[in-house]
């Protein structure tokens, strides 16, 4: 096949390509099979008209558009591979020539990825990310576990304090009129949890069971229900019960209650230390990768980003996010209703860092190409096994849905990112340290 790429703008150009007579013949044969099913020609049963009769009645040219529809995608893909360009978005295709007996000639206006000139990406300086587990870290985790094991005990004729739980009835009104979602009975509310409108919980402190309280609040300007934003409301609240947390002693019995695999408090502390260490190491690795990649991007020169790349990134992020919600049983319509947001709001959310994500991906891809990362068959097999386990699929199903090329590319990207992070030096001074000097 003959294909030619002519660069016209910084990220645009014209791709000229051909479809060979052999391919055209295959396309015309397939096109005829499609259209003849619906043909009614006197003297022939429906769908049984011979090709020669069709050509004589309608001309072979009548099949050209259908044949072109059949052949175009493969021809365009082959031309892209031949010219080694990296298109983004959809091309605008024009027909230059559909001359009988000769190759068909087409052109496509294409936007392509910007060029990337890599700078330093190994041995970069990043801020220190210590992974040492301190005694205070273990004590904090023990207190969290202790809080989960706490029992709620009724307070007799004592006022509610921060940290207590109150059982209440409430009804909210705006300008004296009740509003949807503003009423509940026997609702348990932990004071200080900040789960209600700002200011609501504070106004119940120092009140006892049996008290009736008029709680005055103003809905936040970013409240999920748009019709309530910035509105002043009064909630008529009746306190039925006040309960306080009764915390258990942190001892061997407590340890065995919170973790059946340990027999003493010392064993629990050791286990907590190991878990915290594992998390700190993982968090540090992620933070170092992010910082190192940010530096690699700063050190690179990247051409103008086509708007199509930004749009594709935002759409991909939105699709992945909503797919995650769907796995939790929440479809898109339900999500937007529950959060009081819209598709446009979600678009804006992912739009903020879209350019940064695109630039980072471009730099990673450029490094993968430069390093010419090799991926073995064993690594591909390991990747398939891991994916099968992660998603509860059979290995055969994973193999059929993902090509070796895709798997090798994903592994290569991961290798490059890990190499960049592993070579980074944790020697850069933190910004806040500089400011304090």
C-alpha positions in Angstrom: 0.0 0.0 0.0 1.1 3.5 -0.7 0.6 6.1 2.0 2.0 9.6 2.4 1.9 12.0 5.4 2.2 15.8 4.9 2.5 17.8 8.0 0.6 21.1 7.7 0.3 22.6 11.2 2.0 22.0 14.5 -0.3 19.0 15.2 -2.2 18.6 11.9 -1.6 17.2 8.5 -2.9 15.4 5.5 -2.7 11.6 5.1 -3.0 10.4 1.5 -3.6 6.6 1.1 -4.8 4.1 -1.5 -6.9 1.0 -1.6 -5.5 -1.6 -4.0 -7.6 -3.1 -6.8 -7.5 -6.5 -5.1 -8.9 -5.0 -1.9 -11.5 -3.1 -3.9 -12.7 -6.4 -5.6 -13.1 -8.0 -2.1 -15.0 -4.9 -0.9 -17.3 -4.9 -4.0 -18.0 -8.6 -3.5 -19.0 -8.1 0.1 -21.0 -5.0 -0.8 -23.0 -7.0 -3.4 -23.8 -9.7 -0.8 -25.2 -7.1 1.5 -27.3 -5.2 -1.0 -28.7 -8.1 -3.0 -30.6 -9.4 0.0 -33.1 -6.5 -0.4 -33.2 -6.4 -4.2 -36.5 -7.1 -6.1 -35.7 -7.8 -9.8 -38.4 -9.1 -12.1 -37.7 -12.7 -13.0 -35.6 -13.5 -9.9 -36.5 -14.4 -6.4 -35.7 -11.7 -3.8 -32.0 -11.8 -3.0 -31.1 -14.1 -5.8 -30.2 -11.7 -8.7 -26.9 -12.6 -10.3 -24.0 -10.1 -10.1 -23.9 -9.7 -13.9 -27.6 -8.7 -14.1 -27.0 -6.3 -11.2 -24.1 -4.6 -13.0 -26.0 -4.4 -16.2 -29.1 -2.8 -14.5 -27.4 -0.5 -12.0 -23.7 -0.4 -12.9 -20.9 -1.6 -10.6 -20.5 2.0 -9.4 -23.7 1.6 -7.4 -21.7 -0.6 -5.0 -18.8 1.8 -4.5 -20.1 3.6 -1.5 -21.0 0.4 0.4 -17.6 -1.1 -0.6 -15.9 2.0 0.6 -17.7 1.8 4.0 -16.4 -1.8 4.3 -12.8 -1.1 3.3 -12.2 2.4 4.8 -11.3 1.6 8.4 -8.8 -1.1 7.6 -7.2 1.1 4.8 -6.9 4.1 7.2 -5.4 2.0 10.0 -2.9 0.5 7.6 -1.9 3.9 6.3 -1.5 5.2 9.9 0.8 2.3 10.7 2.8 2.7 7.5 3.4 6.4 8.1 4.0 5.9 11.8 1.8 8.8 12.9 -0.2 8.9 16.1 -3.7 10.3 15.3 -6.0 11.7 17.9 -9.7 12.2 17.5 -11.6 11.3 14.3 -10.1 12.0 10.8 -12.0 14.0 8.2 -11.8 11.7 5.1 -12.3 12.9 1.5 -12.4 10.8 -1.7 -9.8 11.9 -4.3 -10.4 9.2 -6.9 -12.6 6.1 -7.3 -11.5 5.3 -10.8 -12.5 1.9 -12.1 -9.6 -0.5 -12.5 -7.2 1.7 -10.6 -6.4 2.1 -6.9 -8.9 4.3 -5.0 -7.2 7.4 -3.6 -8.3 9.0 -0.4 -7.1 11.8 1.9 -7.7 12.4 5.6 -7.2 15.5 7.6 -5.7 14.3 10.8 -4.7 15.7 14.2 -1.7 14.0 15.8 0.0 13.8 19.1 2.5 16.6 19.8 6.2 15.9 19.6 8.0 15.3 22.9 11.6 16.2 23.5 12.6 14.4 26.6 14.8 16.0 29.3 16.3 14.3 32.4 14.0 11.6 33.7 16.3 9.4 35.8 18.1 10.3 39.1 15.6 13.1 39.7 15.4 14.9 43.1 12.2 14.3 45.1 11.2 15.2 48.7 11.9 12.6 51.4 9.1 10.1 52.2 10.0 8.4 55.4 8.4 5.0 56.0 9.4 4.5 59.7 6.4 3.7 61.9 6.4 5.7 65.1 5.0 4.8 68.5 2.5 7.5 68.1 1.2 6.0 64.8 0.5 2.7 66.6 -1.2 4.4 69.6 -3.4 6.4 67.2 -4.5 3.2 65.4 -5.2 1.6 68.8 -7.4 4.6 69.7 -9.3 4.2 66.4 -9.9 0.5 67.2 -10.9 1.4 70.7 -13.4 3.9 69.4 -15.0 1.2 67.2 -15.3 -1.1 70.2 -17.0 1.6 72.3 -20.4 1.0 73.8 -23.1 3.7 73.9 -24.5 4.2 77.4 -27.5 6.4 78.3 -26.7 9.6 80.2 -29.3 10.1 82.9 -30.3 13.8 83.2 -26.9 15.0 81.9 -26.4 17.4 79.0 -25.0 16.3 75.7 -21.4 17.0 75.0 -19.2 16.8 71.8 -18.7 13.1 71.0 -22.0 12.0 72.5 -24.8 10.5 70.4 -28.3 12.0 70.5 -31.5 10.3 69.3 -33.7 13.1 67.8 -36.8 13.9 65.8 -36.4 17.0 63.6 -38.3 18.9 61.0 -36.8 21.7 59.0 -38.6 24.8 57.7 -37.7 27.6 55.4 -39.9 30.7 55.8 -42.1 28.6 58.0 -42.7 26.0 55.3 -41.4 22.4 55.5 -39.1 21.2 52.7 -38.4 17.8 51.1 -35.8 15.7 53.0 -35.9 18.0 56.1 -37.8 15.6 58.4 -36.8 12.5 60.3 -37.7 10.5 63.5 -35.5 8.7 66.0 -32.4 9.7 64.1 -29.0 8.9 65.8 -26.5 11.7 65.4 -23.0 11.8 66.9 -22.2 15.4 67.9 -19.0 16.5 66.4 -19.2 14.1 63.4 -19.9 17.0 61.0 -22.5 14.8 59.2 -25.2 17.5 59.4 -25.3 21.1 58.1 -22.6 23.2 59.7 -23.8 24.6 63.0 -26.6 22.1 63.5 -24.7 19.7 65.9 -23.1 22.5 68.0 -26.6 23.9 68.9 -27.5 20.6 70.6 -24.5 20.6 72.9 -25.5 21.2 76.6 -29.1 20.1 76.0 -30.7 17.1 77.8 -33.1 14.3 76.8 -36.6 15.8 76.6 -35.4 19.2 75.5 -36.9 20.9 72.5 -34.5 23.0 70.5 -34.9 25.4 67.6 -31.8 25.0 65.5 -31.1 27.8 63.1 -28.7 27.2 60.2 -27.8 28.4 56.7 -27.4 25.9 54.0 -23.9 26.0 52.4 -23.5 27.7 49.0 -22.3 24.3 47.6 -25.0 22.2 49.2 -26.0 19.2 47.0 -29.6 20.3 46.7 -29.5 23.4 44.6 -32.8 24.7 45.7 -31.6 24.9 49.4 -28.2 26.6 48.8 -27.7 29.7 50.9 -31.2 29.4 52.4 -31.8 30.0 56.1 -33.7 27.3 57.9 -35.0 26.5 61.3 -35.2 22.9 62.5 -37.6 22.0 65.4 -35.6 19.3 67.2 -36.8 17.0 70.0 -34.0 15.2 71.9 -35.2 11.7 73.1 -31.9 10.2 74.3 -28.4 11.3 75.1 -25.7 8.5 74.9 -22.0 8.7 75.6 -19.2 6.4 74.5 -17.9 3.9 77.1 -14.4 3.0 75.9 -12.8 -0.4 76.7 -9.4 -0.7 78.4 -6.6 -1.3 76.0 -5.3 -4.7 77.3 -4.9 -8.3 76.2 -8.7 -8.9 76.2 -9.2 -5.8 74.1 -6.6 -7.1 71.6 -8.3 -10.5 71.3 -11.7 -8.8 70.8 -10.5 -6.7 67.9 -8.4 -9.4 66.2 -9.0 -13.1 66.7 -5.6 -13.9 65.3 -3.7 -12.4 68.2 -3.4 -13.5 71.9 -2.0 -10.4 73.5 -1.8 -6.6 73.2 1.9 -6.9 72.3 1.0 -9.2 69.3 -1.7 -6.7 68.2 0.8 -3.8 68.4 3.3 -5.8 66.3 0.7 -6.6 63.7 -0.5 -3.0 63.6 3.2 -1.9 63.1 3.6 -4.3 60.1 0.3 -3.1 58.5 1.3 0.6 59.0 4.7 -0.1 57.6 3.3 -1.8 54.5 0.9 1.2 53.9 3.6 3.8 54.4 5.9 2.0 52.0 3.1 1.8 49.4 2.1 5.5 50.0 5.7 6.6 49.7 6.2 4.7 46.5 3.1 6.3 44.9 4.2 9.8 46.1 7.7 9.4 44.8 6.3 8.1 41.4 4.0 11.2 41.2 6.8 13.6 42.1 9.4 12.1 39.8 6.9 12.0 36.9 6.0 15.7 37.5 9.8 16.5 37.3 10.2 14.4 34.2 7.3 16.4 32.5 8.8 19.7 33.6 12.2 18.7 32.1 10.6 17.8 28.8 9.5 20.0 25.9 6.0 19.2 24.7 4.3 20.7 21.7 0.8 22.2 21.8 -1.8 19.7 23.0 -4.7 19.1 20.6 -8.1 19.8 22.1 -9.1 16.3 21.0 -6.6 14.8 23.4 -8.0 16.8 26.3 -11.6 15.8 25.4 -10.6 12.1 25.1 -8.9 12.1 28.5 -11.9 13.8 30.2 -14.3 11.3 28.6 -12.2 8.4 29.6 -11.9 9.6 33.2 -15.7 10.1 33.4 -16.4 6.7 31.9 -14.1 5.0 34.4 -15.5 6.9 37.3 -19.1 6.1 36.4 -18.2 2.5 35.7 -16.8 2.3 39.2 -20.1 3.7 40.6 -22.0 1.1 38.5 -20.0 -1.7 40.1 -21.3 -0.4 43.5 -24.9 -0.6 42.2 -25.2 3.1 41.4 -25.9 4.0 37.8 -25.2 7.5 36.3 -28.7 8.9 36.8 -28.8 7.8 40.4 -25.3 9.1 41.0 -26.2 12.6 39.7 -29.4 12.6 41.7 -27.7 11.5 45.0 -24.9 14.0 44.7 -27.1 16.9 43.4 -24.7 17.2 40.4 -24.8 16.9 36.7 -22.8 15.4 33.8 -21.4 18.9 33.2 -20.3 19.2 36.8 -18.4 15.9 36.5 -16.9 17.0 33.3 -15.6 20.2 35.0 -14.2 18.1 37.8 -12.0 16.0 35.5 -11.2 19.0 33.2 -9.0 20.6 35.9 -6.1 18.2 35.6 -6.7 16.9 32.1 -3.8 18.7 30.5 -1.4 17.5 33.2 -2.6 13.9 32.7 -2.2 14.1 29.0 1.3 15.6 29.2 2.4 12.9 31.8 1.1 10.1 29.5 2.9 11.6 26.5 6.2 11.7 28.4 5.8 8.2 29.7 5.1 6.9 26.1 8.1 8.8 24.8 10.3 7.2 27.5 8.9 3.7 26.7 9.8 4.3 23.0 13.3 5.5 23.9 14.1 2.8 26.4 12.7 0.1 24.0 11.5 -1.9 27.0 11.5 -5.6 26.6 8.6 -7.7 28.0 9.0 -11.5 28.2 6.3 -14.1 27.6 6.6 -15.1 31.3 5.7 -11.5 32.3 2.7 -11.5 30.0 1.6 -14.8 31.6 2.0 -13.4 35.1 0.0 -10.3 34.1 -2.8 -12.5 32.7 -2.9 -14.5 35.9 -3.0 -11.4 38.0 -5.8 -9.8 36.0 -7.8 -13.1 36.1 -7.5 -13.2 39.9 -8.3 -9.5 40.3 -11.5 -9.6 38.2 -12.6 -13.1 39.0 -12.2 -14.2 35.4 -10.8 -17.3 33.7 -7.3 -16.8 32.2 -8.7 -17.8 28.7 -11.3 -15.0 29.0 -8.5 -12.5 29.8 -6.4 -13.7 26.9 -9.3 -13.4 24.5 -10.2 -9.8 25.5 -6.6 -8.4 25.7 -4.0 -8.8 23.0 -0.4 -9.6 23.8 0.5 -6.2 22.3 -1.8 -4.4 24.8 -0.5 -6.4 27.7 3.1 -5.8 26.8 2.5 -2.1 26.4 0.9 -1.9 29.9 3.8 -3.8 31.5 6.3 -1.7 29.7 4.7 1.5 31.0 4.7 0.1 34.6 8.4 -0.8 34.2 9.3 2.7 33.1 7.4 4.4 35.9 9.0 2.1 38.5 12.5 2.7 37.0 12.0 6.5 37.1 10.8 6.3 40.8 13.5 3.8 41.8 16.2 6.0 40.4 14.9 9.2 42.1 16.9 10.7 45.0 15.0 11.7 48.1 17.2 14.7 48.7 15.0 17.7 47.7 14.1 20.0 50.6 10.4 20.4 51.4 8.9 23.7 50.4 7.5 24.4 53.9 11.0 23.8 55.3 12.4 26.5 52.9 9.6 28.9 53.9 10.3 28.5 57.6 14.0 29.4 57.2 
